[in-house]
Amino acid sequence: MKKFNAKSPLGIFLIAIVPLVIILTYSGIRLDLTKEKRYTLSDNTIKVLESVKKPLTVEVYLEGDFPASFKQLQSETKFMLEEFRKINPKIDFKFIDPIKTKMSQDTLMAMGMQPSILPDVKDGKISQITLFPYAVIKHGNDGVSIPLVVQQAGIDADQQLTRSIEGLEYNLISNIKNIAAAKRKKIGILVNHDELNPDEFQGFVQLAMENYDAGPIIPKNQTELSLEDVPLLKQMSALVIAKPRKAFTDNEKVILDQYIMNGGKTLWMIDAVNAEMDTLTRSKKVMPFPVDINMTDFFFNYGLRINPALVKDVKKFALLRLVTGEVSGNPQYTSLPWPYYPLGIAENNNPVTKNINPVKFEFPTSIDTLGGRKNIKTKVLFESSERTLLKQVPNYVDLKEIASVDSLGQMEKPSTPKIFAVALEGKFNSAYASRIERKSYPGFRTSSPENKMIVIADGDVGRNKVIKGKPLPLGVDLLTNEQFGNEQFLRNALDYLLDDSNLMELRNRNIEERLLDRQRITEEKSTWQWINLLLPLAIIGLIGGLFFWLRKKKFG
């Protein structure tokens, strides 16, 4: 019998490779050889997982008979949760088949899940499969349902799956962080300047309260913010100012300035022009006019200027549904282009705007970034298209403009793309550092720590519609049956402002689509079937013949 030679190729393979395979198999160690490191958890994710002190369970409703694309999402979700459990054994998970366990759709929908209905073709017969692609995170007495599939219009099923997998780590870990936090952050909503009324702002409040504690900030003296309100403001991690129409006083501006200098985050939704669609629909014609809230110098300090001129986008716009006729006494509706409702479509990889539906703006103005502000980074979130018109105000807006959206009207001119929303981050300097007003504020600070701010040149971006006294979900347009991305945009905006773990960067993860050529598959299907059938037989026959020839030669 021939002796084993450790120096031979076979010996080197057995000694070096086989033990390594055995060690990796039983140790659970995995090597991520993908270009985008899709199977490697970020350092920030690991820190959040390690901070979970009490048992946490993730129930995934992706089990059962469903299409292969969802099998891939199931596999990716399972792998990620296994990695979570390796980091922290207190995190456990299980996959549930709602059909097999006979859970009713009413029960699942009461848990915040909406069904996905997919066609299924078998043996020439078409049927429907109802899925609930959600995960439920349970921690103590708290629970939250999170969708595992990205809801984005205008993309095909393959892109939807890819983007769902891209956002999987952020989707899971951000919700784990929020539900496991010992104390929820507080968001204050300023109420004193004729802002949006509660019914119009209910959608925003609901989304804010999913992960934070949100409540109104009402001045104690019932007239303006004062030093009496400072203790309450200091408890707020972020302050939301939604469509103020009454001017801020100089004292209020000092208090807001110092709120920011002490690390407070701010989300501004500002109307620089008063233009309401309700009035226009009734009278067919309206004259918008500038709104001065006395904040020009305040925003100038941060390198911004909000212009009092309406932006018309004749390329990217929402539709307006109007009565255009009547048949037998029944009104006939038509959806027509309305350039005063431009759409914000993400054209960069900013985590606040990535992978969301177009955001609907209503009569927005524009933001100029003045630059030259030391230690401040300005990032454009949304801007209009290259086919933009500016309408100076006061000036008439007429419904008749809908017939010729790209024609120039009175006091209108073509313009370069205009900015609708920006994010600022860095160390901000006080606008009152060298002014006498600083003496009125105890413990005045001249600069802030690392801070963030978002400014939107539209007060209606956070307003939900109200039908017959009932608020609709934010971003829903019942007349055109469209779901805009306003809710997701503002949710991401809050998460960006209050993200002290830098998890938002996970939303920038890109996974390269390595898809098969479907046309080539169809054309070459038979060829590859025969190759797969005959090639293994040919290889076996060749090896058998070679073995027979060697045996005959040796013993022959």
FIFI-309727 format. One record per residue (C-alpha): x, y, z. Coordinates in steps of 0.001 Angstrom, whole numbers, plus 524288, in hexadecimal, padded with zeros to 5 digits. Example, Ala and Ser with C-alpha at 12.3 -4.5 7.8 and 13.67 -1.06 7.14 Angstrom:
BEGIN
8300C7EE6C81E78 835667FBDC81BE4 
This chain:
BEGIN
800008000080000 8053580D4F7FC23 80904816418078A 8026682359809A4 80AFE82E728049B 8088B83AF880C43 81031842F580245 807DF83ECC7F6CB 7FCEC847DA7F1EB 7F2C883EC07F7CD 7FA1283EAF804BB 7FB0384D7380536 7EC7284E6B80251 7E8B8844C280CEC 7F1A284ACE81733 7EEE6859408147C 7E17585A9E80E8D 7D95284FFF814CD 7DC42853E182303 7D95D8621381F85 7CC2985E3F819E4 7C8FD856408260D 7CCE08617982F1D 7C4AF86B6882794 7B90B8621A82736 7B88285F42835B8 7BD1086C8583AC3 7B28F8741A83365 7BCC687D5182DAA 7B8D58829682050 7C11B8895881637 7BAB68948B80ED3 7C08D894508012D 7B66089D417FB01 7BB338A9EF7F503 7B1808B2747FC99 7B3598AAD48096F 7A4E18A7F0809EE 7A69489D948146F 7AED08A5D881DA5 7A81E8AD708287F 7AC5F8BB7A82A72 7B35C8BFA1836DD 7A7CD8C83F83A97 79E728BCCD83927 7A7028B4958421B 7A7148BF5784C6D 798398C00684C37 7970A8B14084D4E 7A05A8B0F2858C4 798548BB6385FB2 78C208B2B686041 78B368AE5986E76 77E198A74386ED3 7790D89BED8667C 7743B8A06385934 76CEE8980184F52 76B0A89A34840D1 75F848931583AA1 760B98927882BDA 7547888F7882404 75BED88A258185C 7596887B9F818E9 751638731B80FE6 74F158714A8015A 7528C87DAE7F9F2 75A76881FE7EDF5 7691B880097ED0D 76BC988EB07EE20 765DA88EAF7FBBE 76DBC8827F7FEEC 779DD88AB47FC95 774D1895548059B 771B888AC580FA7 77F8B8856180E8C 785D0892E080FDE 77D4E8961A81BAE 7806E8893282244 78EFF88AE68200E 78EDF8989D825B1 7873E8949D831C7 790B28895A833E5 79BC289343833B4 7943789BB683D6A 792C1890198467E 7A14288D0F845C6 7A46489AD484A58 79A4689A958554B 793C488DB285983 788CB8959585FCF 783BF8980A85206 77BF088C9484CBA 7733888AA8840F3 769698817383AEA 762C88804882DC4 7540A87EF082D8D 74AFB87A04822D9 73E52881B482542 736BD8787981C47 73B3D86C1B8230A 738E6871DA83086 72B6E8766982BDF 72D508849F82FA7 7224B88CF182A55 7250E8987C82173 71DAA8A13382AE9 7272689D74835C5 732FB89FFE82D32 72DAB8AD0482866 72ABA8B0F783670 739448AEDF838F0 73C438B90C82E85 73EA58AFC682321 739378B1C581586 737F58A5EA80C84 73F898A4547FFD5 737C589CF67F586 73FFA8966F7EAF1 73C1688E8A7DEDB 7402D880407DEA4 74058878627D1FA 7409F869817D2E9 73D0C85FED7C823 736EB86AC67C039 72E1886F127CB54 72F0187C7C7D186 72C7D87DE97E002 72FAE887E77EA69 738EB886FE7F5E6 736D888FDF8018E 7432E8935B80913 7463789BA9814E6 754BA89EFD8131A 756918A51D8207C 75EAD8A34582C9C 759908A5C183A4C 763908A9D884486 75F8B8A6EE85290 766C58AC4F85E55 760538AB3186B91 7528D8B08886A48 755B48B81E85DE2 754798B3B784FDC 755B78B9978425A 752A78B481834B3 75C268B807829E3 75A878B57081B42 7656B8AD9581500 762058B1B78071B 764C98BF6F80219 758668C6377FD77 75D118CE6A7F217 755B88D1A57E5AC 75BB38D0AC7D82D 764E48C5307DA6F 7639A8B7067D63B 763348AB2D7DF2C 771D38A85E7DE0D 775738B6547E1C2 76BAF8B5FF7ECE4 771EB8A99F7F245 77FAD8AF167F0D8 77C3D8BBBC7F7C9 7753E8B43880280 7818D8AC4D804E5 789E78B8AF8046F 781B58BEC780F41 7800E8B26D81751 78AE28B4FF8212C 786938C31682391 778498BF3882425 77AB28B4FE82EA1 785488BB7B836C1 77F0C8C90383747 772688C33083C84 779CF8BAA18461C 780F28C6B884AF7 7745E8CE6184CB5 76C978C3BE85381 777C98BFD985C7E 77B4C8CDC18606D 779F78D02286EF0 774C28DDC486C62 76E5A8E32286029 772BD8F01685A9C 769338FB6D85AF3 764B4903A484F7E 75E59910DC851AB 7549291669847ED 754109252F848BF 7463292A6284A33 7453A9392984A61 746C193E7083C96 73A5793A3E8357C 7407992D4A831D5 7391B921C482C05 72D4C91E0B83420 72D10910DE83B54 724A9909C58312D 72DAA90E068261C 739BC909D782DAB 734AF8FD2B83373 73BC18F49E82989 748E38FA8A82D19 746498F96483BB2 742C88EB0F83A23 74F288E7CA832B6 7574F8EF6E83C84 751498E816847FB 754EF8DAE884211 762DC8DC98846F4 762D38E91784F11 75ABF8F084858FF 754908FC1C8520E 74CAA90734857B7 74976915A18560C 751D5920EA85AE1 7487292BA685EFE 74E629382E864AF 74AF5939B1872EF 74797947F287136 73E829446B865C2 744CC94EA985CFF 752F194B3E859EA 75E1D9425D85DDA 76516947A1869BE 76F4294388873BC 7645893C9A87B14 763A7932C886FDB 7723292FDC86F81 771CC9249A87986 7677D91DAC87149 76F029201F864B5 77B4091A4086AA9 773E990D7486C6F 7714A90CB685DD5 77B0F905E285517 774CB90C0384922 76B849172784632 761EC9172083ABE 75CE6923E583505 7522F920E982B15 74CD992BC882275 74D959379482B9E 745E39433282669 747ED94CC083192 754D7953F4832A0 75EC494FDE83CE5 762C795A6C8466C 770F995DEB848A3 77076957F085641 76B6194B20850A8 7765094AD6846AF 7807194BFB85184 77A259409D858C8 779CC9384184C76 787D193C0784986 78C2493785856FE 7840792B1F855FE 78C28927C584A04 798EA92C1485060 796159229385B81 79503917258520A 7867B9176F84EB5 782E49123784142 778DD9199283903 76FC5915E582DE1 76A58921C4826AF 75EDB9214981D23 75D8892F4C81874 75400935F880F35 759B094293809D7 74D6F944A180196 73F3B9437A80581 7383493B397FB34 72D5B9319F7FE88 72792927CB7F519 71A54927DC7FBED 718A5936477F8C1 71D129344E7EAC2 7139C929037E899 7082A9311C7ED45 70B3393DD57E652 71304938757DA9F 71CAD943737DCD7 724CD947E57E865 72F69951D47EB0A 73A8A94C557F365 7425B9561A7FB47 74F1C95577802E4 74F049511D8111A 75918957A8819D8 75BA09501782662 767599589C829DD 7712594D7B82850 7792D9523281CB8 7850495610824E1 78396949AD82D1B 7850B9407E8216A 78F319495D81B2C 797E49462E826C0 797D8937F58224E 79A5B93B508140F 78C4893A3380F68 782639435380946 7742D93F9B806C7 76F33946DB7FAE3 7612994BFD7FA1B 75EA3947607EC2F 7568393B8A7E82E 75D81930697E14C 756DD92A097D59A 75CC491D437D0D3 757B8919E57C343 75E9D90CB77C2E0 75D109066E7D049 74F979095D7D5A8 743EB903057DC44 736789020B7D634 72ABC909FA7DA4C 71D6C9039D7D91A 712D190CFF7D497 704DF90C867CFBD 705D990E5E7C109 6F83490AB87BCAA 6EB28904AC7BFE0 6E3AB8F8EA7BAA2 6D55C8F7407BE69 6D7668FF8B7CA67 6E3938F8197CEBE 6F03E8FFF37CF87 6FB7E8FAE47C73A 7091C8FBD17CD30 7161B8FCE97C62C 723E18FCA97CBBB 72BC4907C07C5F3 739E090C5D7C7BC 73B94916FB7D1F0 7493191D287D200 746EB923D17DF1F 7476F9161C7E529 75572912407E1A3 75A7F904F17E593 766D6902B67ED5D 76D9E8F7067E729 77A258F2297ED73 785648F35C7E3E9 790878F1197ED61 7945D8E7447F7CA 7905C8EF588037A 78B1E8E5F380DD9 77FC38EF2C810E8 77A0E8EE4680338 77EDB8E13C7FDF9 774F08D6E27F9C3 768868DE7D7FCBB 75D058E26B7F447 75D1B8F0007EE2C 75A3B8FA9C7F82C 74F20903D37F4F7 7515D912597F73D 7460E91BFC7F686 748EC929D87F20E 75718929317F6B6 760F5934117F5D4 76FA4931FE7F4F6 77BCB932417FD65 7887F938EE7F9B7 794D49334E7FFD4 79DCB93ED280201 7A9E893729805CA 7B5AA93C2780D11 7B1039376F81A6E 7BC4E9317C821B9 7BA83923C082735 7AD1992204820D1 7AA67917AE81676 79E8991A5D80DF2 7982490EC58072D 78D4B910707FD34 78220906EF7FFA8 778B090AA47F4C6 778D4914207E969 770AF916DC7DD5B 773BD912777CF93 77AFB91A1E7C52E 76DBE91E7A7BFC7 76A59927C67CAC8 762EC934977CAA2 7627593EE97D54A 7562B946D47D7E6 758599536B7DF66 74E009575A7E948 744BB95DCE7EB72 73F5A958497DEE3 7336F950B87DA6D 7330B941DC7D9F8 7282593D587D10E 722CE92FA17CF16 72320932767C090 731EA931087C135 72F9E922727C1A9 72CB9922C17B30D 73A7B9277D7AF92 74392923F57BA9E 750319278E7B39E 74C49934E97AE69 7516A9413C7B4A5 7478A9499F7BBBF 748459574B7C123 7540B9598F7CA20 7595494BE97C742 766BC948437C25A 76E6993BD17BF73 777EC937CE7CA05 7823E92DFB7CD79 77E45922DF7D6CD 779CC9281A7E3E4 77C1E921DB7F126 7705191D997F92A 777039177D80500 784979175C80B07 78B64910E981678 795C39182081E39 79F89911BE82737 7AB709165B82E99 7AEC191FF483957 7A5A992B9B8387F 7A9379395683CEB 79F8994212843E5 799E594D8583C52 79A1E95562848F1 7A82C952CF84D10 7ABF29611984B41 79ECC9677484DC3 798E196D8E859CB 78E0A9633C85A4B 797A69594485FC6 796C495FF986D09 7886995C8E86E22 78AFA94DE386E39 791A2947CA87A35 79CC493EA1876AE 79D569438C868BC 7A4F193AAE85F67 7ABD893FE285342 7ACB6932CE84C16 7A6929256784C34 7AC02917A084CFB 7AA5790F23840CF 79C69911D483CD1 7928690FCA831DD 787659174582BBD 77DF0914EF82079 777299203181977 76BFB91DFA80FD8 766829291D8079E 7588E924018087E 74FCA924278146F 7464391A5980E92 7500690F4480CF4 74BE790A4781A61 73D6790D098190D 733DF901BD8175F 726DA9035381090 71A50903A781879 70E048FDE78124C 700FB9000881942 708059030B825DC 710478F6A48252B 71F118F8008235E 725078EFB2818A8 732818E95281987 73D798F29F8161A 740BA8F2808079B 734008EC2B8032A 72C568F2987F827 71EFC8EC187F738 71AFB8F3757EB04 7265A8EE8F7E2BF 728198E1F37EA99 7369B8E4927ECBA 73F7E8E24E7F85C 74A468EC727F8F3 756A08EB1E800FC 754208F66380A75 752608ED778162D 75ECB8E5B2813C1 7666D8F222810BB 762B18F89781D98 764D38EBFA82531 772758EB0D81F62 774978F97D8224E 771C08F761830C7 77A368EB3783127 7853C8F2B682A9F 7845D8FDED8344C 783E18F4F98402A 78D298EA6A83B6A 797E68EA49845A0 79C788DCA784177 79EE28E05E83337 795CD8D58C82EA4 7904F8DDBF82384 79C768DADD81B82 797868CCEB81A47 78CF38D22B81135 797C78D54980789 79B878C6F98062E 79B408C2AD7F7EE 79A198B4B47F33A 79DF48B2627E52F 793498AB6D7DDB3 798D989F247D782 78D0B89AE97CFD2 78C278906C7C574 78942894617B76E 77B0D890157B63A 77AE2891657A773 786E0888D07A60F 7810087EF07AF7A 774F187DDB7A6DB 77CCA87CC679A54 786BF872DF79F65 77E2186B2C7A8AD 77E1A85E817A0D9 78CB985F2D79E28 790488602D7AC75 786978559B7B04C 78D4B84C0D7A71F 79AB2850627ABD8 796BD84E337B9FF 79155840D77B690 79C2F83BAC7ADD0 7A875842347B319 7A88983AFD7C04D 7A68482E087B913 7B1918314C7AFC2 7BAC1834CC7BB06 7B7748282E7C23E 7B986820677B5A9 7C6928273B7B336 7CB65824B77C10E 7C6E08167E7C022 7CDB78149E7B322 7DA4181AE87B846 7D9F28124D7C461 7D7E5806227BBD7 7E34180A1C7B2D5 7EC8B80C787BE5A 7E8C57FF987C49A 7EAC07F83A7B7E5 7F7E27FEF07B5B9 7FC8C7FB9E7C36F 7F7F97EDAF7C455 7F6877EABD7B62A 
